[in-house]
Amino acid sequence: QYVAVDASVNYTQVSIGRSHTCALTSAGAVKCWGRDNYGQVGNGGAINANDYFSTPQELTSLGTGNKFVATGTWFSCAINSSDKLYCWGRNNARQVGDNTTTDRSAPVAIDSTNNYLKAALADDNMCALRSDGKIYCWGSNGNGANGNATTGGNQGTLYANDAANTFIDLTMGDNHGCGLTNANKLRCWGVNGNGQLGDGSTTQRTSPVSVDAATDYTSVRAGRVHTCGITSSGGLRCTGNNAFGQLFDRTTEQATSFFDVAAGLTFSKIAAFEDSTWAQTTGGEVYYGGGDLPFAFSGDGVSTMVRVAPQAIDDSRTFT
């Protein structure tokens, strides 16, 4: 069940990795905790496979006023008060972005001549949104995950993705990604074996393609092999693998195109991780669907493998 963490501190954002978490305080400080086997907690200590931090560690080298934090499987990034991108943690596929394969236990500046708005981290690659609305990607490019019309290799160079379009949001799953353009349209790329791109096929796309073109979106989030987005009217539409009920449609049937789910609810925020989805209504209620074992992602005190019906969680509270 849910427990309060660092209860004396107010937070504005949180991001979860495979076994670590980073969060942004109301003062813009970055704090991370959990497993630190590749330096993903980022407090500058020696990298040790047995290290765990059970309390939030403040990354003092980043100072305060930071604007954004994100986690991948074993690495993390933040955007500081000057809109500069910093990353740390596992770097075996050049996913940190410093064009090396050296794991980093403390934040290092990435592409320091450019400003960034957001970043989306996956297993061993990532994409980030520059202040000019362009997406750049680097790291492992298996199955075209970097969206630059190539496949394979660990790409240390920052490659422009879909440079003809301007984006306002982005997300990364396991070897696939999606961007939301300034026209509120979705463009997705990468592996598509479970229909996670939502283009009506299971065909891999090494460059971004338009998906669900008739629908306007305000946000999009990808899990391991599924994707969900909130429409301009507050609806929820999902596609991809549904083996654990993560598409919120009360079935376990896979979909290759986005379709409406959770009818009757209006949503304002969404998050996805692995085979799970969380969605927050405009009233502040949070609903969960997907795989719940062995880590009890739902937090509702009940352990079950599959949740095909969206489940309200911690429903004595509302969230912002």
Backbone torsions as a table, in degrees:
resi	resn	phi	psi	omega
1	GLN	NA	170.1	-177.9
2	TYR	-70.0	142.6	173.0
3	VAL	-132.1	149.9	176.8
4	ALA	-72.7	139.0	178.4
5	VAL	-120.6	129.2	176.2
6	ASP	50.4	53.6	-166.1
7	ALA	-63.4	-19.2	-179.0
8	SER	-83.1	-4.8	-176.4
9	VAL	-113.6	139.0	175.0
10	ASN	-91.6	138.6	-178.2
11	TYR	-121.5	151.4	178.9
12	THR	-116.0	-16.9	-178.7
13	GLN	-155.0	147.1	176.3
14	VAL	-141.7	145.4	178.9
15	SER	-139.5	135.8	-177.2
16	ILE	-111.7	136.4	172.8
17	GLY	-102.6	-162.9	-178.7
18	ARG	-62.0	-43.8	-179.3
19	SER	-148.2	26.2	173.1
20	HIS	-144.3	165.0	-177.9
21	THR	-137.6	141.6	171.0
22	CYS	-126.7	148.4	-177.7
23	ALA	-146.8	157.7	-177.7
24	LEU	-112.3	124.5	179.7
25	THR	-79.8	169.9	179.0
26	SER	-65.8	-19.6	175.3
27	ALA	-88.8	-0.8	179.7
28	GLY	81.9	18.3	172.3
29	ALA	-82.7	147.6	176.6
30	VAL	-101.1	127.7	176.0
31	LYS	-125.6	137.9	179.0
32	CYS	-133.1	155.4	178.0
33	TRP	-156.7	170.1	-178.7
34	GLY	109.5	-154.4	-177.7
35	ARG	-71.1	142.7	-174.6
36	ASP	-129.8	34.0	-173.0
37	ASN	-68.3	-18.7	176.4
38	TYR	-121.7	12.1	-178.1
39	GLY	86.6	13.0	-173.1
40	GLN	-69.0	-18.6	174.6
41	VAL	-71.5	-32.2	168.0
42	GLY	82.8	18.0	-177.6
43	ASN	-89.7	8.4	172.7
44	GLY	85.0	3.5	179.7
45	GLY	-75.3	170.0	177.1
46	ALA	-63.7	139.2	180.0
47	ILE	-75.0	123.6	-174.7
48	ASN	-142.4	125.9	-176.0
49	ALA	-60.3	-19.5	-176.2
50	ASN	-100.2	4.4	-176.2
51	ASP	-78.5	133.4	171.7
52	TYR	-136.6	145.2	174.2
53	PHE	-121.8	116.4	-175.0
54	SER	-89.8	-5.1	175.7
55	THR	-127.8	152.1	-178.1
56	PRO	-58.5	133.1	178.0
57	GLN	-107.1	121.1	179.8
58	GLU	-79.0	131.9	178.5
59	LEU	-88.2	85.2	-171.6
60	THR	-65.2	-24.2	-179.8
61	SER	-65.2	-21.2	178.5
62	LEU	-87.0	-11.8	-179.1
63	GLY	67.3	-154.2	177.9
64	THR	-115.6	176.6	-179.1
65	GLY	81.8	5.8	177.1
66	ASN	-62.2	150.8	-171.3
67	LYS	-109.1	-17.5	-171.3
68	PHE	-160.0	145.3	175.2
69	VAL	-140.4	145.7	179.9
70	ALA	-148.6	150.9	178.0
71	THR	-126.6	145.1	167.7
72	GLY	-107.8	-161.6	-178.1
73	THR	-59.0	-53.2	-177.0
74	TRP	-131.3	21.2	178.7
75	PHE	-147.0	170.3	-171.3
76	SER	-146.5	159.3	176.2
77	CYS	-144.9	157.4	174.1
78	ALA	-143.2	155.5	173.2
79	ILE	-115.0	124.0	-171.2
80	ASN	-86.0	-172.5	-174.9
81	SER	-66.5	-17.7	178.6
82	SER	-101.5	14.2	179.1
83	ASP	67.5	25.2	177.6
84	LYS	-95.7	144.1	-176.0
85	LEU	-93.3	130.8	175.5
86	TYR	-127.5	139.2	-179.9
87	CYS	-138.0	161.5	-178.4
88	TRP	-162.6	163.2	178.7
89	GLY	111.7	-151.0	-175.2
90	ARG	-64.5	141.8	-172.9
91	ASN	-142.0	26.3	-175.4
92	ASN	-64.0	-27.1	-179.3
93	ALA	-112.6	19.9	-177.9
94	ARG	66.8	25.0	-175.9
95	GLN	-72.4	-22.1	177.7
96	VAL	-65.8	-32.8	174.2
97	GLY	101.6	8.5	178.8
98	ASP	-97.3	13.3	177.6
99	ASN	60.2	32.0	170.2
100	THR	-128.4	177.0	172.9
101	THR	-117.9	26.4	179.5
102	THR	-92.3	122.9	175.6
103	ASP	-60.9	143.4	-175.9
104	ARG	-119.2	122.6	-179.1
105	SER	-92.9	-1.6	177.2
106	ALA	-141.0	155.4	-178.3
107	PRO	-59.3	137.6	173.7
108	VAL	-123.8	144.8	-179.3
109	ALA	-70.7	138.0	-179.6
110	ILE	-120.6	128.1	174.8
111	ASP	49.5	55.5	-165.9
112	SER	-67.7	-12.0	178.6
113	THR	-83.7	-6.3	-179.1
114	ASN	-118.3	155.1	177.8
115	ASN	-100.8	148.6	-176.3
116	TYR	-128.8	153.0	179.4
117	LEU	-107.7	-42.8	-175.8
118	LYS	-149.6	163.1	174.1
119	ALA	-142.6	148.4	176.6
120	ALA	-129.1	122.1	-173.4
121	LEU	-110.4	140.3	179.3
122	ALA	-113.8	-142.2	-179.8
123	ASP	-78.1	-59.6	-178.6
124	ASP	-137.8	27.6	168.7
125	ASN	-150.0	169.4	179.2
126	MET	-155.3	161.2	172.3
127	CYS	-130.8	151.3	-179.7
128	ALA	-139.2	150.2	-176.5
129	LEU	-103.5	116.0	177.7
130	ARG	-76.6	165.7	-177.4
131	SER	-66.7	-16.6	176.5
132	ASP	-87.4	5.6	177.4
133	GLY	84.5	11.1	179.5
134	LYS	-100.3	142.5	178.8
135	ILE	-97.2	133.0	174.3
136	TYR	-122.7	141.5	-175.6
137	CYS	-130.7	154.1	177.1
138	TRP	-160.0	170.5	-176.4
139	GLY	100.6	-158.7	-178.0
140	SER	-61.4	133.6	-176.9
141	ASN	-113.3	28.7	176.4
142	GLY	-57.6	133.8	178.2
143	ASN	61.6	25.1	177.9
144	GLY	72.2	28.3	-173.6
145	ALA	-64.5	-20.5	178.8
146	ASN	-88.8	-6.9	171.2
147	GLY	67.9	25.8	-176.1
148	ASN	-111.3	28.7	175.8
149	ALA	69.1	19.6	174.8
150	THR	-129.3	168.7	173.8
151	THR	-135.1	150.0	173.6
152	GLY	84.0	162.3	175.8
153	GLY	86.5	156.2	174.0
154	ASN	-100.8	107.2	-169.8
155	GLN	-93.8	108.6	177.8
156	GLY	-81.6	-26.2	176.9
157	THR	-73.9	141.5	178.3
158	LEU	-80.1	114.5	-175.7
159	TYR	-100.8	131.8	174.1
160	ALA	-67.2	138.1	-178.1
161	ASN	-117.6	117.8	174.4
162	ASP	57.6	52.5	-170.8
163	ALA	-62.9	-17.7	-178.7
164	ALA	-73.9	-15.4	-177.8
165	ASN	-109.5	158.1	176.0
166	THR	-112.9	133.2	-171.5
167	PHE	-118.0	154.8	176.2
168	ILE	-120.0	-11.1	179.9
169	ASP	-157.0	161.2	177.9
170	LEU	-156.7	163.1	178.2
171	THR	-153.2	153.8	178.1
172	MET	-129.6	135.5	171.1
173	GLY	-107.2	-151.1	178.6
174	ASP	-88.8	93.9	-179.4
175	ASN	71.6	22.3	168.5
176	HIS	-145.7	159.6	179.4
177	GLY	-149.0	164.3	175.4
178	CYS	-142.3	147.6	174.1
179	GLY	-124.4	149.1	177.4
180	LEU	-108.4	119.3	-176.0
181	THR	-78.3	168.9	177.3
182	ASN	-70.5	-5.3	171.5
183	ALA	-97.6	10.0	177.8
184	ASN	66.6	31.1	178.3
185	LYS	-110.4	150.0	-179.8
186	LEU	-93.7	138.8	171.3
187	ARG	-134.2	127.5	-172.3
188	CYS	-129.5	159.9	-175.2
189	TRP	-154.7	164.6	174.1
190	GLY	105.8	-157.8	-178.4
191	VAL	-66.1	149.1	-171.5
192	ASN	-146.2	23.9	-174.4
193	GLY	-63.4	-21.3	178.4
194	ASN	-110.8	12.9	-179.5
195	GLY	77.4	18.0	-173.8
196	GLN	-69.1	-15.7	176.2
197	LEU	-80.0	-23.9	175.9
198	GLY	77.3	22.3	-179.0
199	ASP	-97.0	14.0	177.8
200	GLY	84.3	8.1	-178.7
201	SER	-136.9	-179.7	170.2
202	THR	-120.2	30.4	-177.3
203	THR	-90.4	129.2	176.1
204	GLN	-61.0	140.2	179.0
205	ARG	-124.3	116.0	-179.3
206	THR	-86.3	-8.0	173.8
207	SER	-130.3	153.1	-179.5
208	PRO	-60.3	139.6	175.5
209	VAL	-125.5	151.4	176.6
210	SER	-70.7	134.9	177.7
211	VAL	-131.6	147.1	177.0
212	ASP	48.2	50.5	-168.0
213	ALA	-64.0	-20.6	-178.4
214	ALA	-80.8	-6.9	-174.5
215	THR	-110.6	137.3	172.2
216	ASP	-94.4	136.8	-178.1
217	TYR	-119.8	154.8	173.6
218	THR	-111.6	-18.5	175.7
219	SER	-161.3	159.0	179.7
220	VAL	-147.1	141.5	177.9
221	ARG	-141.0	140.6	-178.4
222	ALA	-113.1	137.4	168.1
223	GLY	-94.6	-158.2	-177.0
224	ARG	-59.6	-54.3	179.3
225	VAL	-138.9	35.5	172.7
226	HIS	-144.9	163.4	-178.8
227	THR	-143.1	138.8	176.0
228	CYS	-135.2	150.4	178.5
229	GLY	-142.3	154.7	175.4
230	ILE	-98.6	130.6	-178.3
231	THR	-83.3	170.2	-179.1
232	SER	-64.8	-19.0	177.3
233	SER	-96.1	4.5	179.0
234	GLY	89.1	6.0	176.1
235	GLY	-77.9	165.7	178.6
236	LEU	-117.7	128.1	178.3
237	ARG	-128.3	138.4	-174.0
238	CYS	-136.9	162.0	176.9
239	THR	-154.5	159.9	173.8
240	GLY	108.4	-157.3	-178.3
241	ASN	-64.0	142.3	-175.9
242	ASN	-138.9	25.4	-173.7
243	ALA	-61.0	-23.4	-177.6
244	PHE	-114.3	10.7	-179.6
245	GLY	81.8	19.2	-174.9
246	GLN	-73.2	-8.6	178.7
247	LEU	-88.8	0.3	172.6
248	PHE	68.9	20.1	-174.9
249	ASP	-109.8	12.4	177.1
250	ARG	66.9	22.5	174.0
251	THR	-134.8	-179.6	171.0
252	THR	-121.0	27.2	-177.8
253	GLU	-88.8	130.3	178.1
254	GLN	-67.0	150.8	176.6
255	ALA	-130.6	145.6	177.3
256	THR	-109.1	-1.0	176.1
257	SER	-134.6	149.7	175.8
258	PHE	-63.3	139.6	177.3
259	PHE	-145.9	158.9	-177.0
260	ASP	-70.9	137.3	175.5
261	VAL	-135.7	167.4	176.7
262	ALA	52.3	50.8	179.6
263	ALA	-59.6	145.1	178.4
264	GLY	93.9	-9.9	177.8
265	LEU	-112.0	147.0	176.6
266	THR	-115.1	127.1	-170.5
267	PHE	-111.7	152.2	179.0
268	SER	-122.5	-24.9	-178.8
269	LYS	-142.0	155.6	179.8
270	ILE	-147.1	148.3	174.5
271	ALA	-142.1	148.9	177.0
272	ALA	-140.5	146.2	178.8
273	PHE	-156.6	130.9	-178.9
274	GLU	51.5	-119.9	-178.4
275	ASP	-108.2	36.6	-175.1
276	SER	-132.8	153.2	176.2
277	THR	-137.2	137.0	171.5
278	TRP	-121.2	138.5	177.0
279	ALA	-138.4	135.6	-178.2
280	GLN	-107.5	132.3	179.2
281	THR	-80.1	167.8	177.0
282	THR	-65.4	-17.7	177.1
283	GLY	-88.6	-1.1	177.2
284	GLY	94.1	0.1	176.9
285	GLU	-79.6	144.0	179.2
286	VAL	-112.3	130.8	177.6
287	TYR	-114.9	148.7	-177.0
288	TYR	-129.4	143.0	171.0
289	GLY	-145.9	145.5	176.9
290	GLY	129.2	-167.1	-177.8
291	GLY	-71.7	134.6	-172.8
292	ASP	-118.2	-6.3	-179.4
293	LEU	-115.1	147.4	4.1
294	PRO	-92.7	8.6	-167.2
295	PHE	-105.2	3.3	177.0
296	ALA	53.6	52.6	-177.7
297	PHE	-61.1	-28.8	-175.6
298	SER	-69.4	-32.1	-179.8
299	GLY	69.5	18.9	-177.6
300	ASP	-98.0	7.5	176.2
301	GLY	85.2	1.1	-179.8
302	VAL	-121.4	125.4	-180.0
303	SER	-95.8	120.1	176.6
304	THR	-149.0	148.5	-173.7
305	MET	-70.7	-40.8	-172.5
306	VAL	-127.4	133.1	173.5
307	ARG	-123.2	96.3	-176.7
308	VAL	-84.4	-18.0	177.0
309	ALA	-106.5	130.8	178.0
310	PRO	-54.4	130.6	-174.5
311	GLN	-113.6	123.8	174.1
312	ALA	-66.0	135.7	-177.6
313	ILE	-121.0	145.5	180.0
314	ASP	46.4	50.0	-165.6
315	ASP	-79.1	6.9	171.2
316	SER	-83.4	-5.7	-178.7
317	ARG	-124.4	158.4	167.0
318	THR	-114.1	156.4	-172.5
319	PHE	-123.6	155.3	175.5
320	THR	-111.6	NA	NA
